[in-house]
Amino acid sequence: MGMTITEKLLARAAGVPHARPGEILTVDVSWCMTNDATTHISIDMFNARLKERGIHAPERTVFVIDHNVPSESPTTTATQNKMRAFAREHGIPLHDGEGVCHQLILEEYAKPGDVVFGADSHTLTAGAVGAFAAGVGSTDFVAAMVTGQTWVMVPPTIRIDVEGTLPEGVFAKDVVLHMIGDLGADGATYKAIEWGGPGVQALNTEQRATLVNMGVEAGAKSSVVEPDEETLRYLREKRGADVDTGELLASDPDCVYERRLTYDLSTLEPVVAYPHNVDNIAPVTAYEGTAVTTGFVGSCNSGRIEDLRIAAGVLRGRKVLPEVKLIVAPASKSVYMQALKEGLMDVFLESGAMVVNSNCSVCFGNQGAIGEGDVLISTGTRNFPGRSGSQKGEIFLASPATVAATCVGGYITDPREFV
C-alpha cells in the first residue's frame, strides 16, 4: 500500500520506511518558529528548566516579532526586548518587524521535504512548498528547540481534487472559504489536507499559500500541496538560482485517503464568511448591501503581492468611501518593496486607503481595532468576536477584491462588478 505525501514527509523525518495514520513517530524538525505572541512563555520555560541543555540548532530556530509592531505598550516592549536579548545570546535568527512569521518562513526558509513546527496555528502556510508544517504549543516548541525533534501522530489525509480555472472575480480566498464551509470548523480535526489536481497546478505558490494557510480553520493538523515546477520557480525567485530545492515528494497512486472532495473552479462564485464563525459561508450576494465601517487587506492569508495586486486592480481610479477606513498591510518587507516598485502603493494612497507596516495588523486587532457596532470586512483568517477589536463588532472574511469593492461603495459588494 502506498503513502500520501504527508505520510512520506513524516516517515522521511522519522527515518522509517513507512508511516500510517494513527502511528506516533519521533521526527527530526527542519525549522522551529515562534513569534512575539507567546515566545516569552517559551523563554521562561527554557531558562527555568532547560538552559543547561542549550539549543539544538540555533540556526534552524527562527524568532519573529510581527504581532504587535510597532509596540503599543511598555509591557509589549518588555516582551519583545526579551526575545531580542535571547536571540542575540543564542545566535538565533531574528526578524524584527520584517513581516508576518508565516510569510517569512515561506519566503526564506521552508522547502519541499521539510518538517516545520511553529508556535502559531497558521504555520500550515509552509505546506504551499511541499513541507509538513504544523502549529504547536509553547511547551512542544521548547522541546523541539532543545532536542531538534518532536513527536507527531500521523494524521489521516483528506484529498481535495481541484479542476478547472478561476472565473473573473473569484480568487484563492474564495476557494478556501468554500472548502471550510463544506468541511465545517471541525471537519478536518487532526487530519492532513492535501490539495491537488490540474486546478491547483495552475495556481502560483502565493495562491496555494492562501489555500493551505486556512486549513487550520477546519481543524487540520497540516495542509500541503505537492511540489512541482512552480514550487521550484518560486524558491529560485525568492532565494536565488542555487537555492536548495529539497525533495519533491508526491502521493502514491495506491495511497489511501480518508475522504475526497472535488471542486470545479469554474463553477465557484465570490463568498464571504459571515459573523461569527469561519465556516459560516454564503455567496457574497447574500450579504450584498450590508454596510461596513472598516476594510482590511493583509494577514498571513492574504497579504502577499498577488493579493495587493488584486485589491489595487479594483481600487485603481476609484475612491474609498470617506465613511469607510481601508487598511492595507503587506505581509512582508519584500512584499512592501515589490508593491512600491509596481506602483501599487500609489494606487492605495490615491484611493484613500491607509498603508501600514508589515505585521499582523487588523487581523490580530493591534492596528485599526474595530469598536462596538463596527463592521469589518477582512482578508484575515478569523472572524470570532473580539478577534479584531471589540467583541460587539462584526467581521466578514472575503477576498481582496471583495474587500476593495466593498470599501468603494461602503457596503458588501460583488467584486465581479469591478473586475
N, C-alpha and C positions, 0 to 999 in steps of 0.2 A: 504494500500500500504506500502510495506517495505521500508527500508532505506539502502543506501550504507554505507560502513564503514566510509567514510568521513562525511556523514550526521549524523551518530551516534556519532562520535567523537565531532562534533560541538554542537549537541543537548545536549550531556552529559556535555560539558564545559559551556553551557549556562543555564543548569538547566531546560530545556524544554523537553517535551516528543517526539517532532518530529521536524525535520528540512527539509526544501525543498529548492531546488535550487532557488536562487534569493532573499531569505529571508535575512534580515540583523539582525545578532544576536550580543549581547554583551557576550563575552566568558571570563571565567577565564583562565589566562595564567599560564601554569605549569613552563615554563622556558623562560626567556628573555636572549638573547645572542647578544653580539656585539664585534667587533674586531677593530684593530688599523687603519683600513682604514677610519672609519668615527666616532669613539667614541668621538673624540674631539669636534665634532659638537654637539653630544648629551649632553656632559658635559656642554658646553657653554649654551645650551638652558635650562638645568636644573638649573644651577647657576643663570641665568638671571631671570627666571620666576617661578621656582617650588621648590626652595631649602627649603622653609618653609614647603612644603608638605612632604618632606622626600621620602624615597624609601619604597615601599610596603613590599617587602620581599627580603632583600639583598641576602639571601642565595639561592634564586632562580633567581638571576641575575648573569650572567657569562660574565666576560671580558676575551678576548683572544688576546694576541699580537702574530700575526702569519704572517702578510702580508709582513712586512719588518724586518726580523730577521736574523742576527743582523742588527741594524740600519745602514743605509747607509749615513746619513747626520745629522748635528746638528738639522735641522728642524724636522726630523722624531724622533730623540731622545727626543726633547721637547714634541712632541705629545704623545709619549709613556710614558714619565715621568708624564704627566698629567693624563693618565689612571692609572698608578701605585699609584699616590697620592690619586686619587679619590677612588680607590678600597680600599686602606688602611683606608681612612677616614670613609667609609660607610660599611665596613665589607663585601665587595663583593668578591666572589671567583675570583682569577686572575690566568690565565695560561700564563706565560711569557716565550715564546719560547719553549713550550712543544708540539707544533704541530698545525695542521690546525684546526680551530674552529669547523668545521662540524664533523671531526673525533673525537674530544674530546667530543662533545655533544653525539655522538653515543656511545662512549666507556664508558662514566662516568655518563650521566645524563638522557637522554630520555628513556622512557619505553612505553609499549603499553597503549593506552588510554590518553597519554599526549597531550597537546597543546603547541607547541614550536614556538616562534616568534623570528627571528634573523635579525639583521640589515645587512644582506648579502643575496644575491639572491639564493645561493645554500644551504640555511637552510633546503630545502626539504629533505636532506640526512637522517634526523631523521625518515622519513617515513619508512625506512627499518625495524624499530622495531615496526611498527604499531601505530605511533604517527601522529597527524596532525601537519605538520611543514611547515612554510612559511616564506619567506623573507619580510621585511618591511623597510620603510624609517626611517631616524633618528627621525623624529617627532613622528611617531607611536611607535617607540621603547621607547622613553622617556615617552610617555603616559602610555604604558604598565608597564614600570619600576616603575612609581609613583603610579599607581592605581591597578596594578595586573590584569587589564582587558584590552580588546581592542574590537573593533568591527570587524566583518568579514561578508562579503556576502557569503552565502553558494554557493559553485561552483557546477555546473553540473559535472558529472563524466564520463570520458572515460575509459572503461574497456579494458584491454589488456590481452587476454587469451593466455597462453603460454603452448605449448605441446612439447613433445619430449625431447631429450637430446643434449647437445652441441657436435658437432663433433670435432675431433682433430684440433687444430689451430684456433678455434673460441671461443670467450670469451664474458663475460658480456658486455664489452665495445662495441663489435660488435653488440650485440643485441640492446643496447640503441641507437646506431647510426642508425641502420636500422629503429627504431621507429621514430626518429626525421626526418629522410629522408622521411618517409611516411606521417607523420603529417604535416611537414613543421614548420618553425620557429614560426609561429603564429597559428598553428593548434589546440593548446590547451590553448589559451589565457584565463586566469582566469577560468580554469577548473581544476578539480582534475583528476589525472591519477591513476588508480588502477591496479596493477599488480597481476595476479592470475593464477591459473591452475597448473597442475602437473609439468610443466616445471619450474615454479618459485619455487614451493615447494621443488624441488630437488636442488635448489641453496642454498648456505650458505648465512649468513647475509651480509658478505662482498661483495659478488656478487650482492645481492639485493640492497645494498647501491649504487653500480655503476649504477644500473638501475634507481633508484628514483632520484639520485643526479642531473642528467641532464634533468629531466622533464622540468625545467625552460627554457631550450634551445628550447623547443617547446611552450613556453609561459605559462606553467602550474602554477597555484597558489600553488598547493601541489601535492605530489605523494606519494603513500603508498602501502605497501604490507601487507596483512592480517597476523597478528602474529600467530605463531604456535609453535610446539615443538622446532624447530630450533631457533626461537627467544629466547625462554627460555634458551636453551643451551648456546647461545651467551652471554646473560646477566649474567648467572651464571659464565661463563668462565672469563668474564671481571670484575665482581663486587663481586663474591663470592656466595656461595650456599644459603645464607639467603637474597639475594637481593629481593627488592620489584619488582615483575614482572608485576605489573599494571593489567589492564583489557584487556583481549584478545577479541576484537570485530571482527565481521565478517559481511559482507553484507548479507542482507536477500535474499532468493531465488526470491522474487517477487519485488525486488527493480528495479528502472528504471535508465538505463544508457542512456546518450545522444548518445553514439556511442560505438561500439565494434570492436576491431581488434584482429585477431588471428595470432599467429606465431608458426610455427613448427621449433623448434631449429635445428633439424637435417638437414633442408634444407638451413640454413644460411651459408654464407661464410665471410671471413675477409673483412672488408671495411675500407675506410678512409673518413673523412670529408675534402674536399679539399678547398683551399682558395677561398673566404674569408667569408664563412658563414657555420654555423654548420649543416645546412640542405642540404648542397652540398655533398651528399653521393654517393660514387661509389665503386665498388669492388676494392680491393687493386690491382688486376691485371690490372686495367685500368690505374694505375699510376706506375706500376712496371717499374723500371729503372730510375725514376726521382731522380736526385742527391739531397742529403741533406747535410747540414753542421752541424746540431745540433739535438740531440735526448734528450727527457726528459721523465723520468718515475717518476710520483709523482702526487700531487694535491689532492684535496678533492674527486675527482672522482676515481682516480686510483693510490693511494699511500699506500694502505693497504698491509698487509703481503701477502695476496693472489696475489696481483699484482707483488710484488717484487719476489715472488717465480716463477711466470710465466716468468718474464724477466730473472731471473737468470738461469732458465731452458734452455733458448735459448743461453745465454752467456757462460755457463759452458764449459770450454775447448776451447773457441773461443776468438778472439781479436776484439775490436772495431777498425775500420779503423783509422789510425793515423790522417787523414784529417777530421775526424768527432769527435765532442765533445758530449759525452753522460753524462748527469747529472741525478743522482738519488736522490730523496728527499723523505724519508719515511714520511708518513702522521702524525705520532705522535712519541713521545719518546718511548712509549711502542712498537710500530711497529719497530722502530730502534733497540731496545734491543732484540726483538724477532729475527730480521734478523741477528743480531750478533750471537745469540745462534745457529741459524741454519746454520751459515757459509755463508750466502748469501752475506755479505759484502766482504768476501774474494773473492767470485766469481766476484763481480762487480769490485773490485780494480785490480784483476789479469787480467781482460778483458781490462782494460784501462779506465773504467768509473770513473767519479768523484762522490763521495758520499758527500752530503751536509747535514746540519742540517734540522730538521723537520720544514718546513714552506711552504708557498705557492710557493716560488721559481720561476722557469721559467714561470709557468702558469700566474703569475702576473707581470712578467718582472723584478723582483727585483734581480734575480741571473741569470747569463748566458744569459743576454739580447742579442737578435739577432740584427744584423746590416743590413744595406742596401744590398739587394741581397742574404741574408742568407735564407736558407730553414730549417725550424724546423719541426720535426715530434714528436708529443707530446701526452701523455696520459691526458693532461689537459682538460679544459672544453670549451674553446672558441678559435676560430681562426680568430678573427677580426683583421684588420690592426692595428698594434701598441699594440696589447694585450701583446706580449712578447718582446717588444723592438721596433725596427724601423718599421714605417708604410710601408716601402718599402721592408720589409721582407715578407716571406710567411710561413703559418703554416698549417700543415696537422695534423688532430687528428686521433688516432688509438689506438689499444690495446697495452698492454705492450709487448706482443710477437712480434707484427708488428714493434714496435719501436726498440726493441732489435735486431731483424733480420735485420732491415734496417741499423742500426749502424754498424753491422758487415760487410756489403757489401758496404755501402756508398750510396746506392740508395734504394728507396722504394722496399721492398721485401715481398713476400708472406710468412708468418710465417710457413705455412704448410710444407715448405721445411726443417724446423729446428725442428719442434715439433714431 
